[in-house]
Amino acid sequence: MSPSPVSKTTDRGWIVVIGGAEDKVGEPDILRRFLTVSGGDDARIAVIPTASSLEDTGPKYVRLFESLGAHSATSLNYRTRADTEREDWLETLTRATGIFITGGNQLRLSTVLGGTPVAQQIRRLNAGGTVVGGTSAGAAIVPEHMIAYGETGATPTAGKVSLTPGLGLTNRVMIDQHFRQRDRLGRLLTALAYNPFAVGIGLDEDTAAFISSDNVVNVRGSGAVTVVDVSNLEHSSVADDREGDPICMTGAVLHILPHGAKFDLETRRASAP
């Protein structure tokens, strides 16, 4: 699923991916920053809680964004593919300055939204300047390729991970969330071994990557973002390995980036805070 083309007269909106479990009570710095780049006091936030099985997820985020000063916030609780054709909800989505996709089950997101008018509109809106963010499952579905599920552990292993199409806002990155807390380095490396085109972004909990229109990753939060750059990968054994075998990868570069650090997706250069 490729990103929508960006016009010469506009900049693509921020893409904000959060590793899950972001602070919502004490000092919600990440969500406040999401609101700021979405327009601050003028922000109109559309919350999509489709990934969550809990009925109060959408209303909770609505109240939270309103308490942070949003002009308005609305929950669009798409539960079936038929819901994605609701014209009133599409109109609300189109008027939004920021779209926020909550956590839960990313396969629920992909099976309900994939290939629908909602998914198409989110791509078009982001290309036209609307901010799109997501936490946990909502972060995983943002790129062209989504990690659907996989095993834990630090070693890349053949057959460790399964991929499915994501929303396709960007094809430059592949995202994994709850990264350090759930020991997911191995599955991100495995996904990158399949096709070393994208940059791997592993998001710790309460940590976000704010990706600007010029493709610079800006890190915020209490943890770190693990960036895996395989642009100079020398060898990957995945094509010859049997399921369960460790994958040999040489030439991969890994960066650990805390709050304030940056990574340029164009030049593949990291900078410290």
N, C-alpha and C positions, 0 to 999 in steps of 0.2 A: 504494500500500500504506500504509494509515493506521496510526498508532501504536495500541497497545492502550490502553483507558481505564485511568486511574490511580484507585484507590479513595481514598475520603476519609480512610481511616485509615493509608495508607502513602504514602511518597514514591517517585517514580520513581528508579531507580538511576542512577548517573553514566553518562554516555556519553563515552567517551574515544576520540578519533580522532587518529592519528599520521601524519605525512607520509611515513613510511618511513625506512629507514636509521637507526633509533634506536640510540643507543649501547647495546651489549650487553656490552661488555668493560671499558672504562675506568671510567666513572661512569654506570651505567644509571639515571639519575634518573627518567626518564619511566616505565620499567617498575616501578621501586621505588614510585613514587607510585601507579601503577595497582594494585599489590599492596596498598598501604596502604588505599586507598578500598574495596578488595574484602574487607577484613577483617584485613589484616596477617598475624600468625602463625596466625590461624584461617582464612585464606583457602583456599578450595578452587577451583582454577582449571581450567576446561575450555578447552583449546586446540583451535581448529578450523583445520587447515592446508590446507583444501580448495583454496584458490587456488593453492597452490604445487605445482609438478611434481616437487619434490625430496622423496624419501621421508624424509629426516632433518629436515625443517623442524619437524614436530610434536615429536619427541623433543628437539630442541635447545631449544625454548621450555620444554618440561617441565623439563629440567635447569636452565635459567636461573631459572625461577620457584621451583624447589625451593632453588636456591642462595641466592636472595634471602629465603628464610624462609617460603615458603608451607607451609601444613599439608599440602596435596597438590596435585598437578597431573596432569592426564590429557589425552592427545591423542585427539581424536575425529576420525579421518581419513576423513571422508565423501568417497568417490570416485564413487559412483553414487547415483541417486535412491532406489534400493532400500535403500541404507545408512541413509537418514534415517528408516526405519521400525524400526530396531533398538531394541527396548524397553530393553535394558541401557544403550545409549548415551544414550537419552532420559532414563533415570533418573539417569545421571551428570550430564547437562546440568542437570536439575532441581535436583540437590543443590548445584550450583556457586554460589559467591558472586561469582565473576567469570568472564566468558566472553571469551576473547581470540581474534580472527580474524586470521590471519597474512596477509602480502602474497603477491603472485603475479599471477594473472590474474583480474580481477573478473568477467569473463564466465563463467569456470569456477565461481565462487561462485554467480552468479545462476542459471546453468543447472542446477546440482546442487541448490541449496538452495531456489530460488524456489518458493513455493506448497506447501512440504512441512511435515510436522509439526515439523521442526526450526526453520524460519523462524517458524512460528506460536508455538512455545514460547519462542524468544528474545524475541519481542515481549512476550509475557505476562510472562516473568521480569523483563525490564527495567522494565516497568510496575509490577511488584511489589517492586522494590528491588534486583534483581541488577545488578551493574555489567557493562556490555558495552563492550568496546574492540576496536579494530582498527588495524592499521598498513598503509599503502599501499593495496592492493586491499581489505583488510579495513576500512579507513576509508571508502573510496569507497562501499561497499555499505550503510553504516549508515542513511542517510536514505531518505525516500520515493522520491526520484528519484536515480538513479545515473548519473554520467557514464561511459559505456561506453568511448568512445574519441573522439579528436579531434586536430586539428592543433595544432602549437605556434605561438607568436607572441603579441605583446601586443595586437594589434588584433582586436576581435570581427568575425567574418566569417560571413556566411550559409552554413549548411551545414557549419560548422567542427566541430560536435560532435554526437554521437549519445547519446541518453539511453535508459535502460531502468529498469524498476522496481527499487528496492533493497529492503532488509529492512523499511524503514518504521518504524524506532524513533523517528524524529522527522520532521515535515514542515516544520520551521522553517528548515532549512539545506540547502544543496547543497555538496558537498565535492569539492575537487580536491587531489591530493597531489603530492609531489615538485615543489612549486609553482614556486619560484624557480629551482631547479636545471634544470627542464625547460621553463621559459618558457611557463607555462600560463595566464597572465592572460586572454588572448584567448578561450580556450575556456570558461573560467568565465563571463566576461562574456556570451558567446554563449548559454550555457545559461540565464543569468538573463534575457536578452532575450526568450527564448521565452515566459516567464511570470514577471514580476517579483514573485513572492510570497515566495520564500525569501530568506534571507541567504546570500551566497556566502562560503565559508570556504576559503581557499587555504593549505595546510599545507606549510611548508618541511620538508625532511628533518631528522630528529632534533628535531622540534618537535611538540607536541601541544596540542589543545584539550580541556580537561576541562570538560564541560558538566554543570552541577549540576542538581538537580531543579527549581530555580527559574529555569532557563534562562539562567544566566550562564556565558559562556565564559571559562575561566581558562587562560591561556597558560603553557606550560612548555617549556623546551628551549633549544637553542643558536641557533636561527634565529628566524623570526617567523611569525605568522599574518596573512595578508592578508584583511581582512573587506571585502566589497563589499555595501553597503546600497543596495538599489534601491527602497526603500519610497516614495521621493519622485521616482521616475523620471518625467520630464516627457514624454519621447518615445523611442520605439524604432521604427526603420525596418524591422525584420526581416520584417514581414508583406509588405512591398513589394519587398524586395531579391531579386535573383537570386543563385543559388548562386555563392559566391566574392566577392560584393560586400562591402565593409566596412559594418558596421552602425552607424548613427548612434544614439547613446544620450546623452541629456542628463539631468542631475539625479542621476546616480549618485554615491554617496559612498564613498570608499575609506579604510580605516584600516590602518596597519601596526603590528602589536602584538607586541612582543618578550616575553620571559619576565617574568611578573609582571603584565602588562597584562590587562584584562578587557573584555568586551563583553556588554551586557545585551540579550538577544534580544527581551525584552518592550518595553523603552523605546527600543531602538536607540541606546544611548549607550555610547561607549567611554571607558575610564579608563586613564590611564598607570600604569606600575608604581609 
